[in-house]
Amino acid sequence: MELTGLDRETVESIADGETADDLSLEDAAAILATEEGTPEKDAILLEVRDHLLMGMTTGLLDVDTLARDIDGDFEARAVQQKIEGRAPMSVEEYALVHHAIAQRNDR
């Protein structure tokens, strides 16, 4: 818990297999980074964001189109800020963005 900066209740619930609806991508990366041999939190976050951006590039996908494709109330500016790490992104939001990009690239 000290390594992640998260409270005990959150870490224990995740360890027990429960989902944390509001778990941020940053917190998830912090948890993953505690595993020996795993990159640090910031490296994980950079890799995740880079993966999204590369998927957008591969699919010739801009943030306006991506925002329309996501099943949620996202504006293009918010999507861009979340992908770039300038605004927080939950794991659930990441999954929505990743799924929308993957669907576009499968066309």
PyRosetta script that sets phi, psi and omega in degrees:
from pyrosetta import init, pose_from_sequence

init()
pose = pose_from_sequence("MELTGLDRETVESIADGETADDLSLEDAAAILATEEGTPEKDAILLEVRDHLLMGMTTGLLDVDTLARDIDGDFEARAVQQKIEGRAPMSVEEYALVHHAIAQRNDR")
pose.set_psi(1, -38.7)
pose.set_omega(1, 178.4)
pose.set_phi(2, -63.3)
pose.set_psi(2, -36.2)
pose.set_omega(2, -179.2)
pose.set_phi(3, -69.1)
pose.set_psi(3, -28.2)
pose.set_omega(3, -176.6)
pose.set_phi(4, -94.3)
pose.set_psi(4, -25.9)
pose.set_omega(4, -174.3)
pose.set_phi(5, 80.7)
pose.set_psi(5, 7.1)
pose.set_omega(5, -179.8)
pose.set_phi(6, -94.6)
pose.set_psi(6, 158.0)
pose.set_omega(6, 178.2)
pose.set_phi(7, -76.1)
pose.set_psi(7, 158.1)
pose.set_omega(7, -175.9)
pose.set_phi(8, -57.3)
pose.set_psi(8, -43.9)
pose.set_omega(8, -176.8)
pose.set_phi(9, -59.5)
pose.set_psi(9, -43.6)
pose.set_omega(9, 180.0)
pose.set_phi(10, -64.1)
pose.set_psi(10, -47.5)
pose.set_omega(10, -178.7)
pose.set_phi(11, -63.1)
pose.set_psi(11, -43.9)
pose.set_omega(11, -179.5)
pose.set_phi(12, -65.2)
pose.set_psi(12, -39.6)
pose.set_omega(12, -179.6)
pose.set_phi(13, -66.7)
pose.set_psi(13, -37.6)
pose.set_omega(13, 177.7)
pose.set_phi(14, -69.0)
pose.set_psi(14, -41.3)
pose.set_omega(14, 178.1)
pose.set_phi(15, -62.3)
pose.set_psi(15, -30.7)
pose.set_omega(15, 179.1)
pose.set_phi(16, -82.9)
pose.set_psi(16, 1.6)
pose.set_omega(16, 177.3)
pose.set_phi(17, 90.6)
pose.set_psi(17, 3.8)
pose.set_omega(17, 178.1)
pose.set_phi(18, -79.0)
pose.set_psi(18, 152.7)
pose.set_omega(18, 177.6)
pose.set_phi(19, -94.5)
pose.set_psi(19, 142.8)
pose.set_omega(19, 176.0)
pose.set_phi(20, -104.9)
pose.set_psi(20, 104.6)
pose.set_omega(20, -174.1)
pose.set_phi(21, -56.0)
pose.set_psi(21, -32.9)
pose.set_omega(21, -175.7)
pose.set_phi(22, -105.4)
pose.set_psi(22, 18.7)
pose.set_omega(22, -179.2)
pose.set_phi(23, -65.0)
pose.set_psi(23, 125.5)
pose.set_omega(23, -179.7)
pose.set_phi(24, -81.0)
pose.set_psi(24, 158.3)
pose.set_omega(24, 176.7)
pose.set_phi(25, -61.1)
pose.set_psi(25, -37.4)
pose.set_omega(25, 178.8)
pose.set_phi(26, -63.3)
pose.set_psi(26, -43.5)
pose.set_omega(26, 178.5)
pose.set_phi(27, -65.9)
pose.set_psi(27, -40.2)
pose.set_omega(27, 178.2)
pose.set_phi(28, -62.7)
pose.set_psi(28, -40.7)
pose.set_omega(28, 178.1)
pose.set_phi(29, -65.1)
pose.set_psi(29, -37.3)
pose.set_omega(29, 178.5)
pose.set_phi(30, -63.7)
pose.set_psi(30, -39.9)
pose.set_omega(30, 178.3)
pose.set_phi(31, -66.3)
pose.set_psi(31, -46.3)
pose.set_omega(31, 179.6)
pose.set_phi(32, -61.3)
pose.set_psi(32, -35.4)
pose.set_omega(32, -176.6)
pose.set_phi(33, -69.6)
pose.set_psi(33, -12.4)
pose.set_omega(33, 179.4)
pose.set_phi(34, -76.2)
pose.set_psi(34, -18.0)
pose.set_omega(34, 179.2)
pose.set_phi(35, -71.8)
pose.set_psi(35, 131.1)
pose.set_omega(35, -179.9)
pose.set_phi(36, -60.0)
pose.set_psi(36, 134.6)
pose.set_omega(36, 179.6)
pose.set_phi(37, 87.0)
pose.set_psi(37, -1.7)
pose.set_omega(37, 179.2)
pose.set_phi(38, -93.8)
pose.set_psi(38, 144.6)
pose.set_omega(38, 178.3)
pose.set_phi(39, -59.7)
pose.set_psi(39, 164.1)
pose.set_omega(39, 177.8)
pose.set_phi(40, -68.7)
pose.set_psi(40, 162.3)
pose.set_omega(40, -177.3)
pose.set_phi(41, -51.8)
pose.set_psi(41, -48.9)
pose.set_omega(41, -177.0)
pose.set_phi(42, -63.0)
pose.set_psi(42, -36.5)
pose.set_omega(42, 177.9)
pose.set_phi(43, -67.0)
pose.set_psi(43, -39.4)
pose.set_omega(43, 177.6)
pose.set_phi(44, -62.8)
pose.set_psi(44, -45.8)
pose.set_omega(44, -179.9)
pose.set_phi(45, -62.0)
pose.set_psi(45, -42.8)
pose.set_omega(45, 178.3)
pose.set_phi(46, -61.8)
pose.set_psi(46, -41.7)
pose.set_omega(46, 179.8)
pose.set_phi(47, -64.9)
pose.set_psi(47, -42.6)
pose.set_omega(47, 179.9)
pose.set_phi(48, -63.8)
pose.set_psi(48, -46.1)
pose.set_omega(48, -179.8)
pose.set_phi(49, -66.0)
pose.set_psi(49, -40.7)
pose.set_omega(49, 178.6)
pose.set_phi(50, -62.3)
pose.set_psi(50, -38.9)
pose.set_omega(50, 178.6)
pose.set_phi(51, -60.9)
pose.set_psi(51, -42.9)
pose.set_omega(51, 178.3)
pose.set_phi(52, -64.2)
pose.set_psi(52, -46.2)
pose.set_omega(52, -179.2)
pose.set_phi(53, -63.4)
pose.set_psi(53, -40.0)
pose.set_omega(53, 178.1)
pose.set_phi(54, -66.1)
pose.set_psi(54, -37.1)
pose.set_omega(54, 176.3)
pose.set_phi(55, -64.1)
pose.set_psi(55, -39.0)
pose.set_omega(55, 177.1)
pose.set_phi(56, -65.6)
pose.set_psi(56, -40.3)
pose.set_omega(56, 179.6)
pose.set_phi(57, -65.3)
pose.set_psi(57, -45.3)
pose.set_omega(57, 179.9)
pose.set_phi(58, -59.8)
pose.set_psi(58, -40.9)
pose.set_omega(58, -178.3)
pose.set_phi(59, -88.6)
pose.set_psi(59, 6.0)
pose.set_omega(59, -176.3)
pose.set_phi(60, 48.5)
pose.set_psi(60, 51.4)
pose.set_omega(60, -171.6)
pose.set_phi(61, -111.8)
pose.set_psi(61, 124.7)
pose.set_omega(61, 176.7)
pose.set_phi(62, -99.2)
pose.set_psi(62, 168.0)
pose.set_omega(62, -174.7)
pose.set_phi(63, -67.1)
pose.set_psi(63, -29.1)
pose.set_omega(63, 177.6)
pose.set_phi(64, -64.5)
pose.set_psi(64, -46.3)
pose.set_omega(64, 178.5)
pose.set_phi(65, -65.7)
pose.set_psi(65, -42.9)
pose.set_omega(65, 179.7)
pose.set_phi(66, -60.7)
pose.set_psi(66, -43.7)
pose.set_omega(66, 179.6)
pose.set_phi(67, -60.9)
pose.set_psi(67, -38.2)
pose.set_omega(67, 177.9)
pose.set_phi(68, -69.0)
pose.set_psi(68, -33.9)
pose.set_omega(68, -177.1)
pose.set_phi(69, -76.8)
pose.set_psi(69, -22.4)
pose.set_omega(69, -177.1)
pose.set_phi(70, -78.0)
pose.set_psi(70, 133.8)
pose.set_omega(70, 175.9)
pose.set_phi(71, -80.6)
pose.set_psi(71, 86.1)
pose.set_omega(71, -178.8)
pose.set_phi(72, 177.3)
pose.set_psi(72, 179.9)
pose.set_omega(72, -179.0)
pose.set_phi(73, -98.2)
pose.set_psi(73, 68.7)
pose.set_omega(73, -179.6)
pose.set_phi(74, -108.5)
pose.set_psi(74, 135.0)
pose.set_omega(74, 169.9)
pose.set_phi(75, -96.7)
pose.set_psi(75, 156.5)
pose.set_omega(75, -177.4)
pose.set_phi(76, -56.2)
pose.set_psi(76, -42.5)
pose.set_omega(76, -179.3)
pose.set_phi(77, -61.7)
pose.set_psi(77, -42.0)
pose.set_omega(77, 179.8)
pose.set_phi(78, -64.9)
pose.set_psi(78, -42.0)
pose.set_omega(78, 178.5)
pose.set_phi(79, -60.9)
pose.set_psi(79, -46.3)
pose.set_omega(79, -179.5)
pose.set_phi(80, -60.9)
pose.set_psi(80, -45.1)
pose.set_omega(80, -179.5)
pose.set_phi(81, -63.5)
pose.set_psi(81, -39.1)
pose.set_omega(81, 179.8)
pose.set_phi(82, -68.0)
pose.set_psi(82, -43.8)
pose.set_omega(82, -179.7)
pose.set_phi(83, -64.6)
pose.set_psi(83, -38.8)
pose.set_omega(83, -178.9)
pose.set_phi(84, -78.9)
pose.set_psi(84, -9.4)
pose.set_omega(84, 179.7)
pose.set_phi(85, 84.9)
pose.set_psi(85, 12.1)
pose.set_omega(85, 178.6)
pose.set_phi(86, -87.1)
pose.set_psi(86, -11.1)
pose.set_omega(86, 175.4)
pose.set_phi(87, -136.2)
pose.set_psi(87, 148.0)
pose.set_omega(87, -179.6)
pose.set_phi(88, -65.3)
pose.set_psi(88, 148.1)
pose.set_omega(88, 178.0)
pose.set_phi(89, -130.9)
pose.set_psi(89, 130.7)
pose.set_omega(89, 176.5)
pose.set_phi(90, -80.8)
pose.set_psi(90, 163.8)
pose.set_omega(90, 176.6)
pose.set_phi(91, -62.2)
pose.set_psi(91, -37.3)
pose.set_omega(91, 178.3)
pose.set_phi(92, -62.9)
pose.set_psi(92, -43.5)
pose.set_omega(92, 177.9)
pose.set_phi(93, -63.8)
pose.set_psi(93, -40.8)
pose.set_omega(93, 177.1)
pose.set_phi(94, -57.9)
pose.set_psi(94, -44.7)
pose.set_omega(94, -179.5)
pose.set_phi(95, -61.5)
pose.set_psi(95, -40.6)
pose.set_omega(95, 178.5)
pose.set_phi(96, -63.6)
pose.set_psi(96, -45.7)
pose.set_omega(96, -179.7)
pose.set_phi(97, -64.8)
pose.set_psi(97, -47.3)
pose.set_omega(97, -179.4)
pose.set_phi(98, -59.8)
pose.set_psi(98, -43.7)
pose.set_omega(98, -179.7)
pose.set_phi(99, -63.3)
pose.set_psi(99, -44.3)
pose.set_omega(99, -179.8)
pose.set_phi(100, -62.2)
pose.set_psi(100, -41.3)
pose.set_omega(100, 178.3)
pose.set_phi(101, -65.3)
pose.set_psi(101, -45.0)
pose.set_omega(101, -179.3)
pose.set_phi(102, -62.1)
pose.set_psi(102, -40.7)
pose.set_omega(102, 178.8)
pose.set_phi(103, -63.2)
pose.set_psi(103, -41.6)
pose.set_omega(103, 178.4)
pose.set_phi(104, -62.5)
pose.set_psi(104, -40.4)
pose.set_omega(104, -177.1)
pose.set_phi(105, -74.8)
pose.set_psi(105, -16.3)
pose.set_omega(105, 178.1)
pose.set_phi(106, -85.9)
pose.set_psi(106, -6.1)
pose.set_omega(106, -177.8)
pose.set_phi(107, -75.4)
pose.dump_pdb("model.pdb")
